[in-house]
Amino acid sequence: GYSEAVESTYCQLILDGVLPPVIPDTALNPVAMTLEWTTALPIGAYLGVPVTLPDGRLYGTLCCLSHQPSDSFGDDDVAFLTSLAISLGRVLAEEEAERADRRVLLEAIDAVLDAHALTMRYQPVVDLDTGAVRAAEALARFADTSRTTAQWFSDAGAVDRAAELE
């Protein structure tokens, strides 16, 4: 239930360069010791680095804290957390791209369904010996030819909409 304006959080102050990425003892940092978070949680030591996506957009921060001061927080920890933040940024960007691709597929499938842009064509199956029509093969055809019929159904399956399309 505790909340505070983002401008006065450790994460934001580190991003703004007001606080260093590693604070082994918050009681020795004049800015950290005045923050409500320091006493509310309490925070004795803090480490935080930005998480950026590969295109440079800021996603957030990756942080560690201790309730007690810690002489063990140092530059090696910042390097490790930075490495982890880079990897996390890559994973987040991949997930974001997958969600965007999924949205595009869902919108395309919804457009086909909403516009009734899928039609069925029937092709006779002929007995070659007698020339008699023995059956009919149903073939799906889409008004939007940007994808093959097989691709439409494959894409629908990829976003769990195959049954609706069928």
DSSP file (Angstrom, degrees, kcal/mol; ACC not computed):
  #  RESIDUE AA STRUCTURE BP1 BP2  ACC     N-H-->O    O-->H-N    N-H-->O    O-->H-N    TCO  KAPPA ALPHA  PHI   PSI    X-CA   Y-CA   Z-CA
    1    1 A G              0   0    0      0, 0.0     2,-0.4     0, 0.0     0, 0.0   0.000 360.0 360.0 360.0  -1.3    0.0    0.0    0.0
    2    2 A Y        +     0   0    0     38,-0.0     2,-0.3     2,-0.0     0, 0.0  -0.690 360.0 169.2 -86.6 132.9    3.0    2.3    0.1
    3    3 A S        +     0   0    0     -2,-0.4     2,-0.3     2,-0.0     3,-0.0  -0.982  11.4 178.4-141.5 156.0    3.4    4.6   -2.9
    4    4 A E        -     0   0    0     -2,-0.3     5,-0.1    32,-0.0    -2,-0.0  -0.987  43.6 -82.4-152.1 151.8    5.5    7.6   -3.8
    5    5 A A    >   -     0   0    0     -2,-0.3     3,-1.9     1,-0.1     4,-0.1  -0.314  39.5-125.5 -58.0 137.9    6.0    9.8   -6.9
    6    6 A V  G >  S+     0   0    0      1,-0.3     3,-1.7     2,-0.2     6,-0.4   0.801 105.4  69.5 -57.3 -30.5    8.3    8.1   -9.4
    7    7 A E  G 3  S+     0   0    0      1,-0.3    -1,-0.3     5,-0.1    -2,-0.1   0.742 101.5  45.7 -61.5 -23.2   10.5   11.2   -9.4
    8    8 A S  G <  S+     0   0    0     -3,-1.9    29,-0.3     4,-0.1    -1,-0.3   0.162  88.8 111.0-109.1  19.1   11.7   10.5   -5.9
    9    9 A T  S <> S-     0   0    0     -3,-1.7     4,-2.6     1,-0.1     5,-0.2  -0.578  76.7-118.8 -89.5 156.5   12.4    6.8   -6.2
   10   10 A Y  H  > S+     0   0    0     -2,-0.2     4,-2.4     1,-0.2     5,-0.2   0.931 114.2  54.6 -54.3 -47.1   15.8    5.3   -6.1
   11   11 A C  H  > S+     0   0    0      1,-0.2     4,-2.3     2,-0.2    -1,-0.2   0.936 111.5  42.2 -55.6 -51.1   15.3    4.0   -9.7
   12   12 A Q  H  > S+     0   0    0     -6,-0.4     4,-2.3     1,-0.2    -1,-0.2   0.893 113.3  52.4 -66.5 -39.5   14.5    7.4  -11.1
   13   13 A L  H  <>S+     0   0    0     -4,-2.6     5,-2.1     2,-0.2     6,-1.8   0.837 110.1  48.9 -68.0 -31.3   17.2    9.2   -9.2
   14   14 A I  H ><5S+     0   0    0     -4,-2.4     3,-1.2    -5,-0.2    -1,-0.2   0.924 111.4  49.6 -69.8 -44.0   19.8    6.7  -10.4
   15   15 A L  H 3<5S+     0   0    0     -4,-2.3    -2,-0.2     1,-0.3    -1,-0.2   0.862 111.0  50.3 -60.8 -35.5   18.5    7.2  -14.0
   16   16 A D  T 3<5S-     0   0    0     -4,-2.3    -1,-0.3    -5,-0.2    -2,-0.2   0.533 115.2-117.4 -80.2  -6.6   18.7   11.0  -13.5
   17   17 A G  T < 5S+     0   0    0     -3,-1.2    -3,-0.2    -4,-0.3    -2,-0.1   0.582  85.5 116.0  81.2   9.1   22.3   10.7  -12.2
   18   18 A V  S   <S+     0   0    0     -5,-2.1    -4,-0.2    -6,-0.2    13,-0.1   0.855  78.7  35.9 -77.8 -36.3   21.3   12.1   -8.8
   19   19 A L  S    S-     0   0    0     -6,-1.8    -2,-0.2    -9,-0.2    -1,-0.1  -0.886  90.1-116.6-113.8 148.1   22.3    8.8   -7.1
   20   20 A P        -     0   0    0      0, 0.0    28,-0.1     0, 0.0    -5,-0.1  -0.402  30.4-110.7 -75.1 161.9   25.1    6.5   -8.0
   21   21 A P  S    S+     0   0    0      0, 0.0    27,-2.6     0, 0.0     2,-0.4   0.744 105.0  44.4 -67.3 -21.4   24.2    2.9   -9.2
   22   22 A V  E     +A   47   0A   0     25,-0.2    25,-0.2    51,-0.1    53,-0.1  -0.988  58.7 176.3-128.1 129.1   25.7    1.4   -6.0
   23   23 A I  E     -A   46   0A   0     23,-3.4    23,-2.5    -2,-0.4     3,-0.3  -0.881   4.6-176.1-128.8  97.6   25.1    2.7   -2.5
   24   24 A P  S    S+     0   0    0      0, 0.0    46,-2.9     0, 0.0     2,-0.3   0.809  81.9  20.3 -65.4 -29.3   26.8    0.4    0.0
   25   25 A D    >   -     0   0    0     44,-0.2     3,-1.8     1,-0.1     4,-0.3  -0.869  62.7-165.0-144.7 105.9   25.4    2.4    3.0
   26   26 A T  G >  S+     0   0    0     18,-2.6     3,-1.1    -2,-0.3     7,-0.4   0.766  89.3  66.9 -63.5 -24.8   22.4    4.7    2.5
   27   27 A A  G 3  S+     0   0    0     17,-0.4    -1,-0.3     1,-0.2    18,-0.1   0.698 100.7  50.6 -68.6 -17.0   23.1    6.4    5.8
   28   28 A L  G <  S+     0   0    0     -3,-1.8    -1,-0.2     1,-0.0    -2,-0.2   0.451  93.8  82.1 -98.8  -2.2   26.3    7.8    4.3
   29   29 A N    <>  -     0   0    0     -3,-1.1     4,-2.5    -4,-0.3     5,-0.2  -0.912  69.4-151.3-106.1 117.3   24.6    9.2    1.1
   30   30 A P  T  4 S+     0   0    0      0, 0.0     4,-0.3     0, 0.0    -1,-0.1   0.799  95.5  43.0 -60.6 -30.9   23.0   12.6    1.7
   31   31 A V  T >> S+     0   0    0      2,-0.2     3,-1.4     1,-0.1     4,-0.6   0.941 114.2  49.0 -77.9 -49.4   20.3   12.1   -0.9
   32   32 A A  G >4 S+     0   0    0      1,-0.3     3,-1.2     2,-0.2     6,-0.3   0.867 105.0  58.6 -59.2 -38.5   19.4    8.5    0.0
   33   33 A M  G 3< S+     0   0    0     -4,-2.5    -1,-0.3    -7,-0.4    -2,-0.2   0.679 104.8  51.5 -69.8 -14.2   19.1    9.2    3.7
   34   34 A T  G <4 S+     0   0    0     -3,-1.4    -1,-0.3    -4,-0.3     2,-0.2   0.543  86.5 105.1 -95.2  -8.0   16.4   11.8    3.0
   35   35 A L    XX  -     0   0    0     -3,-1.2     4,-0.9    -4,-0.6     3,-0.5  -0.509  69.3-138.3 -78.6 139.2   14.2    9.5    0.8
   36   36 A E  H 3> S+     0   0    0      1,-0.2     4,-2.7    -2,-0.2     3,-0.5   0.857 103.1  62.2 -61.2 -35.4   11.0    8.1    2.3
   37   37 A W  H 3> S+     0   0    0    -29,-0.3     4,-2.2     1,-0.2    -1,-0.2   0.866  93.9  63.8 -58.0 -36.7   11.8    4.7    0.7
   38   38 A T  H <4>S+     0   0    0     -3,-0.5     5,-2.6    -6,-0.3    -1,-0.2   0.899 115.9  27.2 -58.4 -43.2   15.0    4.5    2.8
   39   39 A T  H  <5S+     0   0    0     -4,-0.9    -1,-0.2    -3,-0.5    -2,-0.2   0.804 117.4  59.7 -89.0 -30.9   13.1    4.3    6.0
   40   40 A A  H  <5S+     0   0    0     -4,-2.7    -2,-0.2     1,-0.2    -3,-0.2   0.863 125.0  15.6 -67.9 -35.9    9.8    2.8    4.8
   41   41 A L  T  <5S-     0   0    0     -4,-2.2    -1,-0.2    -5,-0.2    -2,-0.1   0.895 109.6-120.4 -83.6 -39.0   11.3   -0.4    3.5
   42   42 A P  T   5 -     0   0    0      0, 0.0     2,-0.5     0, 0.0    -3,-0.2   0.832  34.3-165.4 -78.2 159.4   14.0    0.1    5.1
   43   43 A I      < +     0   0    0     -5,-2.6    24,-0.2     1,-0.1     3,-0.1  -0.959  19.6 165.1-115.6 120.3   16.9    0.3    2.6
   44   44 A G  S    S+     0   0    0     22,-3.3   -18,-2.6    -2,-0.5   -17,-0.4   0.747  75.7  12.2 -99.5 -33.6   20.5    0.0    4.1
   45   45 A A  E    S- B   0  66A   0     21,-1.9    21,-2.4   -20,-0.2    -1,-0.4  -0.984  70.8-168.5-143.4 150.7   22.3   -0.7    0.8
   46   46 A Y  E     -AB  23  65A   0    -23,-2.5   -23,-3.4    -2,-0.3     2,-0.3  -0.994  12.2-176.8-146.6 146.5   21.1   -0.4   -2.8
   47   47 A L  E     +AB  22  64A   0     17,-2.5    17,-2.9    -2,-0.3     2,-0.3  -0.978  16.5 165.4-143.2 128.2   22.2   -1.3   -6.3
   48   48 A G  E     + B   0  63A   0    -27,-2.6    15,-0.2    -2,-0.3    34,-0.1  -0.995  10.6 177.5-150.1 141.0   20.3   -0.3   -9.5
   49   49 A V  E     - B   0  62A   0     13,-2.1    13,-2.9    -2,-0.3     2,-0.1  -0.970  35.1-101.4-137.8 152.5   20.9   -0.2  -13.2
   50   50 A P  E     - B   0  61A   0      0, 0.0     2,-0.6     0, 0.0    11,-0.3  -0.429  22.0-144.2 -73.4 148.5   18.7    0.7  -16.2
   51   51 A V  E     + B   0  60A   0      9,-3.2     8,-3.3    -2,-0.1     9,-1.6  -0.966  26.9 179.8-109.3 114.3   17.1   -2.0  -18.4
   52   52 A T  E     - B   0  58A   0     -2,-0.6     6,-0.2     6,-0.2    37,-0.1  -0.882  26.2-122.6-116.6 149.3   17.1   -0.7  -22.0
   53   53 A L    >   -     0   0    0      4,-3.1     3,-2.9    -2,-0.4    37,-0.2  -0.478  37.9-101.1 -81.3 159.1   15.7   -2.4  -25.0
   54   54 A P  T 3  S+     0   0    0      0, 0.0    -1,-0.1     0, 0.0    36,-0.1   0.756 123.1  60.0 -55.8 -24.9   18.1   -3.0  -28.0
   55   55 A D  T 3  S-     0   0    0      2,-0.1    -2,-0.0     1,-0.0    -3,-0.0   0.424 123.4-104.1 -83.8   3.6   16.6    0.0  -29.8
   56   56 A G  S <  S+     0   0    0     -3,-2.9     2,-0.2     1,-0.3    -1,-0.0   0.304  73.9 140.7  96.5  -9.2   17.7    2.2  -26.8
   57   57 A R        -     0   0    0      1,-0.1    -4,-3.1    -5,-0.1     2,-0.4  -0.457  55.2-119.0 -69.8 138.9   14.2    2.7  -25.2
   58   58 A L  E     +B   52   0A   0     -6,-0.2    -6,-0.2     1,-0.2     3,-0.1  -0.642  32.0 176.8 -77.0 128.6   14.3    2.6  -21.4
   59   59 A Y  E     -     0   0A   0     -8,-3.3     2,-0.3    -2,-0.4    -7,-0.2   0.796  53.4 -80.9 -98.2 -39.7   12.2   -0.3  -20.1
   60   60 A G  E     -B   51   0A   0     -9,-1.6    -9,-3.2   -49,-0.0    -1,-0.4  -0.944  52.9 -66.0 168.6-151.1   12.8    0.2  -16.4
   61   61 A T  E     -B   50   0A   0     -2,-0.3     2,-0.5   -11,-0.3   -50,-0.1  -0.949  22.5-140.6-134.0 155.8   15.4   -0.7  -13.8
   62   62 A L  E     +B   49   0A   0    -13,-2.9   -13,-2.1    -2,-0.3     2,-0.3  -0.977  35.5 179.7-114.5 123.4   16.9   -3.8  -12.3
   63   63 A C  E     -B   48   0A   0     -2,-0.5     2,-0.3   -15,-0.2   -15,-0.2  -0.888  23.7-168.5-132.5 154.1   17.6   -3.3   -8.6
   64   64 A C  E     -B   47   0A   0    -17,-2.9   -17,-2.5    -2,-0.3     2,-0.3  -0.981  15.4-178.5-133.5 147.1   18.9   -5.1   -5.5
   65   65 A L  E     -B   46   0A   0     -2,-0.3     2,-0.4   -19,-0.2   -19,-0.2  -0.985  16.1-155.0-144.6 159.1   18.6   -3.9   -2.0
   66   66 A S  E     -B   45   0A   0    -21,-2.4   -22,-3.3    -2,-0.3   -21,-1.9  -0.974  20.3-138.8-127.9 145.1   19.6   -4.9    1.5
   67   67 A H  S    S+     0   0    0     -2,-0.4    -1,-0.1   -24,-0.2   -21,-0.0   0.678  93.9  50.4 -75.8 -15.1   17.9   -3.9    4.7
   68   68 A Q  S    S-     0   0    0    -24,-0.1   -24,-0.3     1,-0.1   -23,-0.1  -0.863 103.0 -91.8-117.0 153.1   21.4   -3.5    6.2
   69   69 A P        -     0   0    0      0, 0.0     2,-0.4     0, 0.0   -44,-0.2  -0.290  44.0-156.0 -56.0 151.7   24.4   -1.6    4.9
   70   70 A S    >   -     0   0    0    -46,-2.9     3,-1.0   -26,-0.3   -24,-0.1  -0.929  25.6-169.7-142.4 114.1   26.7   -3.9    2.8
   71   71 A D  T 3  S+     0   0    0     -2,-0.4    -1,-0.1     1,-0.2   -46,-0.1   0.650  88.3  70.8 -70.3 -14.1   30.3   -3.5    2.1
   72   72 A S  T 3  S+     0   0    0    -48,-0.1     2,-0.4    -3,-0.1    -1,-0.2   0.686  72.4  96.8 -80.9 -16.2   30.0   -6.3   -0.4
   73   73 A F    <   +     0   0    0     -3,-1.0     2,-0.2   -49,-0.1    -3,-0.1  -0.610  58.4 131.0 -71.4 124.6   28.0   -4.1   -2.9
   74   74 A G  S  > S-     0   0    0     -2,-0.4     4,-1.7   -51,-0.1     3,-0.5  -0.827  70.1 -61.8-156.2-165.8   30.5   -2.8   -5.4
   75   75 A D  H  > S+     0   0    0      1,-0.2     4,-2.6    -2,-0.2     5,-0.2   0.832 124.1  58.1 -62.6 -34.7   31.5   -2.2   -9.0
   76   76 A D  H  > S+     0   0    0      1,-0.2     4,-2.4     2,-0.2    -1,-0.2   0.883 106.2  50.1 -62.7 -36.5   31.6   -6.0   -9.8
   77   77 A D  H  > S+     0   0    0     -3,-0.5     4,-2.9     2,-0.2     5,-0.2   0.890 109.4  50.6 -67.8 -39.3   27.9   -6.1   -8.7
   78   78 A V  H  X S+     0   0    0     -4,-1.7     4,-2.6     2,-0.2    -2,-0.2   0.923 111.0  49.3 -62.8 -43.3   27.1   -3.2  -11.0
   79   79 A A  H  X S+     0   0    0     -4,-2.6     4,-2.2     2,-0.2    -2,-0.2   0.917 113.3  46.3 -62.4 -43.8   28.9   -5.0  -13.9
   80   80 A F  H  X S+     0   0    0     -4,-2.4     4,-2.5     2,-0.2    -2,-0.2   0.945 114.4  46.4 -64.0 -48.2   27.0   -8.2  -13.2
   81   81 A L  H  X S+     0   0    0     -4,-2.9     4,-2.6     1,-0.2    -2,-0.2   0.872 111.5  52.8 -64.5 -36.1   23.6   -6.5  -12.9
   82   82 A T  H  X S+     0   0    0     -4,-2.6     4,-2.2    -5,-0.2    -1,-0.2   0.915 109.4  48.8 -63.5 -43.4   24.3   -4.4  -16.0
   83   83 A S  H  X S+     0   0    0     -4,-2.2     4,-2.1     1,-0.2    -2,-0.2   0.916 112.6  47.9 -61.3 -43.8   25.1   -7.6  -17.9
   84   84 A L  H  X S+     0   0    0     -4,-2.5     4,-2.7     1,-0.2    -2,-0.2   0.893 109.8  52.9 -63.3 -40.6   21.9   -9.1  -16.6
   85   85 A A  H  X S+     0   0    0     -4,-2.6     4,-2.4     2,-0.2    -2,-0.2   0.866 107.4  51.8 -64.9 -36.7   19.9   -6.0  -17.6
   86   86 A I  H  X S+     0   0    0     -4,-2.2     4,-1.8     2,-0.2    -1,-0.2   0.935 112.3  45.6 -64.1 -46.1   21.3   -6.2  -21.1
   87   87 A S  H  X S+     0   0    0     -4,-2.1     4,-2.2     1,-0.2    -2,-0.2   0.918 112.8  50.6 -63.1 -43.1   20.1   -9.8  -21.4
   88   88 A L  H  X S+     0   0    0     -4,-2.7     4,-2.8     1,-0.2    -1,-0.2   0.898 107.4  54.4 -61.6 -41.1   16.8   -9.0  -19.9
   89   89 A G  H  X S+     0   0    0     -4,-2.4     4,-2.1     1,-0.2    -1,-0.2   0.885 108.2  49.3 -60.1 -39.7   16.4   -6.1  -22.4
   90   90 A R  H  X S+     0   0    0     -4,-1.8     4,-2.2     2,-0.2    -2,-0.2   0.927 112.2  47.2 -65.8 -44.6   16.9   -8.5  -25.3
   91   91 A V  H  X S+     0   0    0     -4,-2.2     4,-2.5     1,-0.2    -2,-0.2   0.924 112.3  50.0 -63.0 -44.6   14.4  -11.0  -24.0
   92   92 A L  H  X S+     0   0    0     -4,-2.8     4,-2.4     1,-0.2    -1,-0.2   0.891 109.9  50.8 -61.9 -39.7   11.8   -8.2  -23.3
   93   93 A A  H  X S+     0   0    0     -4,-2.1     4,-2.4     2,-0.2    -1,-0.2   0.899 109.9  50.1 -65.6 -40.5   12.3   -6.9  -26.9
   94   94 A E  H  X S+     0   0    0     -4,-2.2     4,-2.4     2,-0.2    -2,-0.2   0.919 112.1  47.6 -63.0 -43.1   11.8  -10.4  -28.4
   95   95 A E  H  X S+     0   0    0     -4,-2.5     4,-2.4     2,-0.2    -2,-0.2   0.893 110.8  51.7 -64.8 -39.1    8.6  -10.8  -26.3
   96   96 A E  H  X S+     0   0    0     -4,-2.4     4,-2.2     2,-0.2    -2,-0.2   0.910 110.4  48.5 -63.0 -42.2    7.4   -7.4  -27.4
   97   97 A A  H  X S+     0   0    0     -4,-2.4     4,-2.7     2,-0.2    -2,-0.2   0.899 110.5  51.2 -65.2 -40.8    8.0   -8.2  -31.1
   98   98 A E  H  X S+     0   0    0     -4,-2.4     4,-2.4     2,-0.2    -2,-0.2   0.903 110.2  49.3 -63.0 -40.8    6.2  -11.6  -30.7
   99   99 A R  H  X S+     0   0    0     -4,-2.4     4,-2.4     2,-0.2    -2,-0.2   0.902 111.6  49.3 -64.7 -39.8    3.2   -9.8  -29.1
  100  100 A A  H  X S+     0   0    0     -4,-2.2     4,-2.1     2,-0.2    -2,-0.2   0.919 111.4  48.7 -65.3 -43.4    3.2   -7.2  -32.0
  101  101 A D  H  X S+     0   0    0     -4,-2.7     4,-2.2     1,-0.2    -2,-0.2   0.907 111.1  51.0 -61.6 -41.5    3.4  -10.0  -34.6
  102  102 A R  H  X S+     0   0    0     -4,-2.4     4,-2.9     1,-0.2    -2,-0.2   0.912 108.3  51.8 -62.5 -43.1    0.5  -11.8  -32.8
  103  103 A R  H  X S+     0   0    0     -4,-2.4     4,-2.6     1,-0.2    -1,-0.2   0.909 108.9  50.8 -59.9 -42.3   -1.6   -8.6  -32.8
  104  104 A V  H  X S+     0   0    0     -4,-2.1     4,-2.2     2,-0.2    -1,-0.2   0.927 112.3  46.3 -62.0 -45.3   -1.0   -8.2  -36.6
  105  105 A L  H  X S+     0   0    0     -4,-2.2     4,-2.7     2,-0.2     5,-0.2   0.926 112.8  49.6 -63.5 -44.6   -2.1  -11.8  -37.2
  106  106 A L  H  X S+     0   0    0     -4,-2.9     4,-2.9     1,-0.2    -2,-0.2   0.910 111.0  49.6 -61.4 -41.8   -5.2  -11.5  -34.9
  107  107 A E  H  X S+     0   0    0     -4,-2.6     4,-2.2    -5,-0.2    -1,-0.2   0.905 111.9  48.3 -64.1 -40.7   -6.2   -8.3  -36.7
  108  108 A A  H  X S+     0   0    0     -4,-2.2     4,-2.0     2,-0.2    -2,-0.2   0.921 113.9  45.8 -65.6 -43.8   -5.9   -9.9  -40.1
  109  109 A I  H  X S+     0   0    0     -4,-2.7     4,-2.6     2,-0.2     5,-0.2   0.915 112.2  51.1 -66.6 -42.6   -7.9  -12.9  -39.1
  110  110 A D  H  X S+     0   0    0     -4,-2.9     4,-3.3    -5,-0.2     5,-0.3   0.904 108.4  53.0 -59.4 -40.5  -10.5  -10.8  -37.4
  111  111 A A  H  X S+     0   0    0     -4,-2.2     4,-2.1     2,-0.2     6,-0.2   0.911 109.9  47.7 -62.9 -41.9  -10.8   -8.7  -40.6
  112  112 A V  H  <>S+     0   0    0     -4,-2.0     5,-2.5     2,-0.2     4,-0.5   0.941 116.4  43.3 -62.5 -47.4  -11.3  -11.9  -42.7
  113  113 A L  H ><5S+     0   0    0     -4,-2.6     3,-0.8     1,-0.2    -2,-0.2   0.924 115.0  48.4 -66.0 -44.7  -14.0  -13.2  -40.4
  114  114 A D  H 3<5S+     0   0    0     -4,-3.3    -1,-0.2     1,-0.2    -2,-0.2   0.867 117.1  41.9 -64.6 -36.7  -15.7   -9.9  -39.9
  115  115 A A  T 3<5S-     0   0    0     -4,-2.1    -1,-0.2    -5,-0.3    -2,-0.2   0.429 105.0-126.4 -90.0   0.8  -15.9   -9.2  -43.7
  116  116 A H  T < 5 +     0   0    0     -3,-0.8    -3,-0.2    -4,-0.5    -4,-0.1   0.923  53.9 157.8  51.8  44.9  -16.8  -12.8  -44.5
  117  117 A A      < +     0   0    0     -5,-2.5    26,-2.6    -6,-0.2     2,-0.5   0.112  41.5  88.6 -90.6  20.7  -13.8  -12.7  -46.8
  118  118 A L  E     +C  142   0B   0     -6,-0.3     2,-0.3    24,-0.2    24,-0.2  -0.985  56.4 179.3-118.7 124.1  -13.4  -16.5  -46.9
  119  119 A T  E     -C  141   0B   0     22,-3.2    22,-3.0    -2,-0.5     2,-0.4  -0.853  22.2-129.0-122.4 160.3  -15.4  -18.4  -49.5
  120  120 A M  E     -C  140   0B   0     -2,-0.3     2,-0.4    20,-0.2    20,-0.2  -0.897  17.4-167.7-109.3 137.3  -15.7  -22.1  -50.3
  121  121 A R  E     -C  139   0B   0     18,-2.9    18,-3.5    -2,-0.4     2,-0.5  -0.959  12.3-144.1-120.4 142.2  -15.2  -23.4  -53.8
  122  122 A Y  E     -C  138   0B   0     -2,-0.4    16,-0.2    16,-0.2    -2,-0.0  -0.920  11.2-167.8-113.9 130.5  -16.2  -27.0  -54.7
  123  123 A Q  E     -C  137   0B   0     14,-2.9    14,-3.6    -2,-0.5     2,-0.1  -0.957  24.4-119.8-117.2 129.2  -14.2  -29.1  -57.1
  124  124 A P  E     -C  136   0B   0      0, 0.0     2,-0.6     0, 0.0    12,-0.3  -0.362  12.1-142.5 -69.8 146.3  -15.6  -32.3  -58.5
  125  125 A V  E     -C  135   0B   0     10,-3.0     9,-3.1    -2,-0.1    10,-1.3  -0.954  26.6-159.8-105.7 115.8  -13.8  -35.6  -57.9
  126  126 A V  E     -C  133   0B   0     -2,-0.6     2,-0.7     7,-0.2     7,-0.2  -0.801  20.7-126.2-107.6 136.6  -14.2  -37.6  -61.1
  127  127 A D     >  -     0   0    0      5,-3.1     4,-3.3    -2,-0.4     5,-0.3  -0.713  21.1-152.3 -74.9 115.5  -13.9  -41.3  -61.6
  128  128 A L  T  4 S+     0   0    0     -2,-0.7    -1,-0.2     1,-0.2    -2,-0.0   0.774  90.3  53.5 -66.3 -26.5  -11.4  -41.5  -64.5
  129  129 A D  T  4 S+     0   0    0      1,-0.1    -1,-0.2     3,-0.1    -2,-0.0   0.898 126.8  17.8 -74.1 -39.9  -12.7  -44.8  -65.7
  130  130 A T  T  4 S-     0   0    0     -3,-0.2    -2,-0.2     2,-0.2    -1,-0.1   0.641  91.5-129.1-108.3 -17.7  -16.4  -43.7  -66.0
  131  131 A G     <  +     0   0    0     -4,-3.3     2,-0.2     1,-0.3    -3,-0.1   0.519  60.5 142.0  78.8   3.8  -16.2  -40.0  -66.0
  132  132 A A        -     0   0    0     -5,-0.3    -5,-3.1    -6,-0.1     2,-0.6  -0.550  58.8-115.9 -81.7 143.8  -18.8  -39.9  -63.2
  133  133 A V  E     +C  126   0B   0     -7,-0.2    -7,-0.2    -2,-0.2     3,-0.1  -0.688  36.0 174.7 -76.3 121.2  -18.6  -37.3  -60.4
  134  134 A R  E     -     0   0B   0     -9,-3.1     2,-0.3    -2,-0.6    -8,-0.2   0.667  59.4 -18.5-102.6 -23.3  -18.0  -39.3  -57.2
  135  135 A A  E     -C  125   0B   0    -10,-1.3   -10,-3.0     2,-0.0     2,-0.4  -0.940  60.4-113.8-165.8-179.4  -17.5  -36.5  -54.7
  136  136 A A  E     -C  124   0B   0     -2,-0.3     2,-0.5   -12,-0.3   -14,-0.0  -0.998  16.9-142.5-134.8 140.7  -16.6  -32.9  -54.3
  137  137 A E  E     -C  123   0B   0    -14,-3.6   -14,-2.9    -2,-0.4     2,-0.5  -0.886  17.0-139.9-101.8 128.7  -13.6  -31.4  -52.7
  138  138 A A  E     -C  122   0B   0     -2,-0.5     2,-0.5   -16,-0.2   -16,-0.2  -0.775  19.6-169.6 -91.7 128.3  -14.2  -28.2  -50.7
  139  139 A L  E     -C  121   0B   0    -18,-3.5   -18,-2.9    -2,-0.5     2,-0.3  -0.971  15.6-136.8-122.0 128.4  -11.5  -25.6  -51.1
  140  140 A A  E     -C  120   0B   0     -2,-0.5     2,-0.4   -20,-0.2   -20,-0.2  -0.635  22.0-172.0 -81.8 137.9  -11.2  -22.4  -49.0
  141  141 A R  E     -C  119   0B   0    -22,-3.0   -22,-3.2    -2,-0.3     2,-0.4  -0.998   9.0-150.3-133.1 137.0  -10.4  -19.2  -50.9
  142  142 A F  E     -C  118   0B   0     -2,-0.4   -24,-0.2   -24,-0.2     7,-0.1  -0.851  15.5-143.8-109.1 139.5   -9.6  -15.8  -49.3
  143  143 A A  S    S+     0   0    0    -26,-2.6     2,-0.8    -2,-0.4    -1,-0.1   0.872  94.2  70.1 -65.1 -36.8  -10.3  -12.4  -50.8
  144  144 A D    >   -     0   0    0    -27,-0.4     3,-0.5     1,-0.1    -2,-0.1  -0.748  64.5-177.0 -84.0 111.4   -7.0  -11.2  -49.4
  145  145 A T  T 3   +     0   0    0     -2,-0.8    -1,-0.1     1,-0.2    -2,-0.1   0.177  54.2 105.3 -97.5  17.5   -4.3  -13.0  -51.4
  146  146 A S  T 3  S+     0   0    0      2,-0.0     2,-0.3     1,-0.0    -1,-0.2   0.707  88.7  36.0 -69.2 -17.4   -1.4  -11.6  -49.5
  147  147 A R  S <  S-     0   0    0     -3,-0.5    -5,-0.1    -5,-0.0     2,-0.1  -0.937  91.0-112.1-128.6 153.8   -1.1  -15.1  -47.9
  148  148 A T     >  -     0   0    0     -2,-0.3     4,-2.4     1,-0.1     5,-0.2  -0.396  36.1-107.1 -74.2 164.3   -1.6  -18.5  -49.4
  149  149 A T  H  > S+     0   0    0      1,-0.2     4,-2.1     2,-0.2     5,-0.2   0.922 123.5  51.8 -57.3 -44.5   -4.6  -20.5  -48.1
  150  150 A A  H  > S+     0   0    0      1,-0.2     4,-2.3     2,-0.2    -1,-0.2   0.889 108.9  50.7 -60.4 -39.2   -2.2  -22.7  -46.2
  151  151 A Q  H  > S+     0   0    0      2,-0.2     4,-3.2     1,-0.2     5,-0.3   0.890 106.5  54.7 -67.9 -38.8   -0.5  -19.7  -44.6
  152  152 A W  H  X S+     0   0    0     -4,-2.4     4,-2.3     1,-0.2    -2,-0.2   0.946 113.2  41.9 -57.5 -47.6   -3.9  -18.2  -43.5
  153  153 A F  H  X S+     0   0    0     -4,-2.1     4,-2.1     2,-0.2    -2,-0.2   0.877 114.7  50.8 -70.1 -36.0   -4.7  -21.5  -41.7
  154  154 A S  H  X S+     0   0    0     -4,-2.3     4,-1.9    -5,-0.2    -2,-0.2   0.929 111.8  47.3 -64.2 -45.3   -1.1  -21.8  -40.3
  155  155 A D  H  X S+     0   0    0     -4,-3.2     4,-1.0     1,-0.2    -2,-0.2   0.899 110.4  52.5 -63.2 -40.6   -1.2  -18.2  -39.0
  156  156 A A  H ><>S+     0   0    0     -4,-2.3     5,-3.6    -5,-0.3     6,-0.7   0.905 109.5  49.7 -62.3 -40.5   -4.6  -18.8  -37.5
  157  157 A G  H ><5S+     0   0    0     -4,-2.1     3,-1.4     4,-0.3    -1,-0.2   0.866 104.0  59.3 -64.5 -36.0   -3.3  -21.9  -35.7
  158  158 A A  H 3<5S+     0   0    0     -4,-1.9    -1,-0.2     1,-0.3    -2,-0.2   0.751 113.1  38.0 -65.9 -23.7   -0.3  -19.9  -34.4
  159  159 A V  T <<5S-     0   0    0     -4,-1.0    -1,-0.3    -3,-0.6    -2,-0.2   0.056 118.3-106.5-116.3  24.1   -2.6  -17.5  -32.6
  160  160 A D  T < 5S+     0   0    0     -3,-1.4    -3,-0.2     1,-0.1    -2,-0.1   0.831  92.1 109.8  58.7  37.8   -5.2  -20.2  -31.5
  161  161 A R     >< +     0   0    0     -5,-3.6     4,-2.1    -6,-0.2    -4,-0.3   0.204  35.9 107.5-122.4  13.2   -7.8  -19.1  -34.0
  162  162 A A  H  > S+     0   0    0     -6,-0.7     4,-2.9     1,-0.2    -5,-0.1   0.904  77.7  53.3 -61.2 -43.6   -7.8  -22.1  -36.4
  163  163 A A  H  4 S+     0   0    0      1,-0.2    -1,-0.2     2,-0.2    -2,-0.1   0.900 110.1  48.0 -61.3 -40.5  -11.1  -23.5  -35.2
  164  164 A E  H  4 S+     0   0    0      1,-0.2    -1,-0.2     2,-0.2    -2,-0.2   0.914 113.7  46.7 -65.7 -41.9  -12.8  -20.1  -35.9
  165  165 A L  H  <        0   0    0     -4,-2.1    -2,-0.2     1,-0.3    -1,-0.2   0.897 360.0 360.0 -68.6 -39.2  -11.3  -19.8  -39.3
  166  166 A E     <        0   0    0     -4,-2.9    -1,-0.3    -5,-0.2    -2,-0.2   0.505 360.0 360.0 -67.8 360.0  -12.2  -23.4  -40.2
